[in-house]
Amino acid sequence: MKKVKTIPLVTYILLLSLIVCFNGYSQSEQQVKQELEKRGINTQSEVLAELRKRGMSEDDARRQARLYGLDYDEYIKKYISTKNEGPSTPESIQKIETDTVDYNAEKADNNKQKTTEIKIEKTTDSLPYFGYNIFNNNPFANEQALVGNIDPGYLIGPGDELRVYLWGEAEFQFEGKVDMNGNLFIPNVGQVFVAGTSYEGLNVRMKEFLSKFYSGLKKNPPQIFLDVSLTKLRPIRIVVMGESKNPGSHLINSFATTLNSLYVSGGIQTSGSLRDIKVFRNNRFISNVDLYDYLIKGALREDLRLMNNDVIFIPTRMNAISLQGEVNKPAIYELKDNEGLLDLIGFAGGLKPTAYTKTVTVKRIRSINNRANSTFDREIVSVSYDSLLNYGINFKLQDGDEVTFGEVLDKYNNMVTVNGSVFRPGDYELNSNLKIRDLINSAGGVRPNTYLEKIDLFRKDRNGDLKFLSFSLSEIIADANSNQNILLQADDSLKVYNTEELKSLETVSIEGFLSEPKTILWREDFSLYDLIFMSANVEDLEYRNRILTSRADLLRYQAGKTEYQVIPFNLDEVLDKKFNAVLKPKDRVILYSKDITETLEKYVFVKGAVKNEGRYLLTDNMTVEDVIIQSGGFLKKSYRESVTVSRENFDFTGNEIAFNTNVNVDLNYLLGEAEASSSNYILQDNDQVSVSYIPGSSEQRAIQLTGEIKFPGTYFLESKSEKLTEVVSRAGGVSPNVYLPGARLYRNGEQLAFDFQKSLGEQNKRFDIILQDTDSIYFPESIYTVKVEGEVANPSLQKYLSNNSVRSYLKNAGGKTKNGDKIYLTNPNGFTRKVRFLSNPEVLDGSIITVSAKPPKAPRENGKFLENFGTIAAIVSSTLTTIVLVQSIK
């Protein structure tokens, strides 16, 4: 027995080995896609059937795809998964690539669509309310639908319309309405009382009356024949109230029932009850209708015929209970007080065969009466559905419950699988004595060209990891008693290989100007043309325009050397089959794009006063009008007479970089009223088109006035030079309670030091200021505080006292500390000044007094004192000597 290896589980996806099945060599993805569509293979289920028919596993497909230069999982995702019959695979299912066989692959794929559908049904938000959709198609929207067949016992009354028809010796036809007295007036005959006559007896009544005027009606045989019919029934008025989609009074025919009236009123809102619809007549309750009987059993026992002025009342829903998961009709249901879980399942049409019934999950919100000392108001209750059935217990549900039936495990405890080179690959039953050889024989034996030296057995260990054991297939076939022929376990999977899979694998590759590099399995007589045609989209005109056809390279591996031999060739000659070469193993082909010598993507740029600034593809003979149209056109404030075009102008001096041109805009050409632009200016690659704004067309400017001003709010500046005093005047001026020294002006988020007292209080025009956009001005009341901070004993906010000076407030704060240095006074208008040694200025309300800290002393170096002292002494001695010499000269 060979060494045991550990392999991660593989997510089953599908196909791609069909590439090898359909052709003996690699193809491009598009060719594979076309081949599959040609064979009618468009969905995952069809792919699975094809793989089974050919005796292949999904791992065979993945391995062969890699050797043929295609990515198995990407191909499935791109071309097959998007066309699957069911919803797409949930994101929670991860794909893990591996080189091993996924022994559960087919089973996973068969259940993928079902699992996805269940996941969609389990989304509570998407659950429909059961029963309300019966009113979507309203058969009573058409008044003619209200007539129907007439009951022979129907009594004729005022408002009914009759048609009387005589034929024979005399011919007469008349239509009329029964009046309020119950009479029908017939021209040239008179009136006859018909009210209270049954529809069945109406013909006899009219015959008796008309025979007085037409004797032929009673002759034997009769000479005149009579037919009397109802053309329009008298309407009755009923009232539908409550949770109706169209509550109020409605006219219906006298045959209408309670259900008819619900249709006539447009149906019931989802907030209304389907279980307890009440009918009142003459202020007395006469009937109760439960629509669940109609929806589930097709019967309505209490659906009585209505009479004039009957009232139908639809109460609100009694509860809303969600049922989802493995049930036939997931929805939100309404239960009566005596109903429970068993009734709920009956309403939903029962459970699916895949439902797990030992544990049913009920998510519940505790009722308001049971929330007294509860931290959490939600809980989960687990119920055994099997126990409920066995003991006949109907589990009680309450409003807001969410009931979920899970799915049984997708696992078999008696299944083994064989894949690969056997006649009947697939899943088989495991019995107590089944061995490897027995399973191969059950699968029809091995195919021709089977590789007999190796067979792999994939088995899960206790941790759930998939391992494989390798055995000798020839030994197992030759000797049933061989120790290689071991007993199989549940979920075991065998992989039988063919000789082609295990040959020495040689490849060639192609790279460069492709969607992605590809590695292809090499074979005899595999040519350069074959490789390029199947890998590059050479038939696409855009691709041909961008690829460099004058030069491509073939890199050939040289035995014994590390360098490749480079063989240049002309791509056009290869595609025209004027030149071809047979490839050798390890050959590499490199294709190049034309952008190595020229710019393929050419753009122009638009900025300024257009709707969509940005980059636009340069087209032939593009003008400034063309690019302006592509950018969405001008803005309201665009200057439309001309634009500026900046064009690159490099020279070898490195000084000049571009030159600008002012180009007139032809509005007639821009609007399509002229065949060509009058400017005749053609744009080039990387041109920068700038559209200017009309001079002075800036956006509106707004400022904010708050506080003690007559009309605070937002004010728009009337000019760019409007000043503070002008805006304040428009706002009605400041209030009498304003404290001007404390007013503040904020610009760009910072306070601007400004003296409002001189500007507004003293009306000094020198101190007025021009306002700017987003300026914010606050006019406070008196603050009555002064703040003292910094290097003082007790930094504090003190009460403002008129005529108090700086040093008074410092004294109240405990005075300066030893580290205190300079004193600064910041007035409420934002101006700050230093307090001199002998000065003691008066402090305004809202001011801030700050004491700064002394700067740290520079550290003194050790041993420098004597040196510095000697230097100073020498200077002093020299100075004294000079003074003595001067005096002696004098």
Number of C-alpha atoms within 10 A of each C-alpha: 9 9 7 10 11 15 18 16 21 21 22 24 25 28 26 29 23 21 24 16 13 13 11 9 17 25 22 19 19 13 14 20 18 13 17 18 12 10 9 11 18 19 18 23 16 13 19 21 12 15 23 17 12 18 19 23 27 28 29 25 22 25 20 22 24 17 18 24 23 24 17 22 21 11 18 17 15 11 16 19 21 16 15 16 12 16 17 15 17 14 7 6 9 10 13 11 15 15 12 22 28 25 30 19 18 21 15 17 18 14 11 19 20 12 18 16 16 16 13 14 20 19 11 17 8 11 17 16 17 21 19 17 12 12 16 10 11 15 14 18 13 9 11 10 10 19 16 10 7 12 11 11 11 15 16 23 22 19 18 20 19 19 15 17 15 18 14 13 12 12 11 10 13 13 16 17 21 22 17 11 11 20 17 22 17 15 9 7 11 11 14 16 17 22 20 13 18 17 20 15 15 21 17 14 17 17 17 13 16 19 14 12 11 17 12 18 23 16 11 7 8 12 15 18 17 18 15 20 14 18 14 15 21 19 19 18 16 23 19 23 17 19 19 24 17 18 19 14 14 16 17 24 23 18 21 22 16 25 20 20 22 22 21 23 23 18 24 24 18 19 17 21 24 26 20 20 21 17 24 17 16 10 10 10 12 13 16 19 22 18 22 20 15 15 16 13 10 9 13 16 10 16 19 17 12 25 18 16 17 20 25 28 19 25 19 18 19 18 20 21 20 25 26 22 26 23 24 16 21 26 23 23 20 24 24 13 11 8 14 16 19 17 15 21 16 14 22 19 13 16 18 14 11 15 19 20 17 15 17 18 16 19 17 19 18 17 12 8 6 10 13 8 7 9 7 9 14 12 10 13 12 13 17 14 19 14 13 15 11 8 8 10 13 16 14 12 20 19 17 16 21 20 25 23 23 20 17 13 9 9 11 11 10 15 17 23 24 25 27 26 25 25 19 21 27 21 20 14 14 19 14 9 10 16 18 23 22 16 20 22 14 15 20 12 17 22 16 11 11 18 20 18 14 17 20 19 20 23 22 19 11 7 6 10 12 21 18 24 16 19 21 17 22 13 17 21 20 10 12 15 12 11 12 19 20 16 14 23 19 16 19 21 25 26 26 21 24 18 13 11 13 10 8 6 12 14 18 22 21 23 17 14 17 17 10 12 14 21 20 23 20 23 16 9 11 17 15 19 20 19 23 18 15 17 26 20 16 15 9 9 9 10 15 16 13 15 19 20 19 13 16 21 17 20 19 19 17 12 8 6 8 8 11 15 14 14 11 14 16 15 22 16 14 18 17 10 10 10 14 16 13 11 23 19 17 19 20 20 22 18 19 18 20 17 12 9 8 8 9 12 10 14 17 20 20 22 17 17 20 22 17 17 18 14 16 15 14 20 15 8 11 15 23 27 22 17 22 21 15 15 19 12 17 18 15 13 16 20 17 18 12 16 20 16 20 18 18 15 11 12 10 6 7 7 9 11 12 12 11 14 12 12 17 18 21 21 15 14 16 20 10 10 10 12 9 13 20 13 13 13 17 11 22 18 16 17 19 21 25 20 23 18 18 13 9 8 11 9 8 11 16 16 18 17 21 15 17 20 21 17 16 19 12 14 15 13 18 12 11 13 11 14 16 18 19 15 18 19 12 11 17 12 17 20 15 10 12 16 20 23 24 23 22 21 22 16 16 11 10 10 15 16 15 20 22 25 17 16 18 18 12 10 13 12 12 8 15 18 15 12 23 18 16 16 19 21 21 18 23 19 17 16 15 14 16 22 19 23 18 19 21 23 17 17 19 16 15 15 14 19 15 11 10 14 15 21 18 14 22 22 13 15 19 12 18 20 14 11 13 18 14 15 21 17 21 18 21 23 21 18 13 16 10 14 17 11 8 6 11 13 14 14 23 24 21 22 24 21 24 22 24 17 17 12 9 7 6 6 6 8 7 7 8 10 11 10 10 11 11 12 11 12 12 12 11 12 11 11 11 11 10 11 11 10 10 9 8 7 6 5
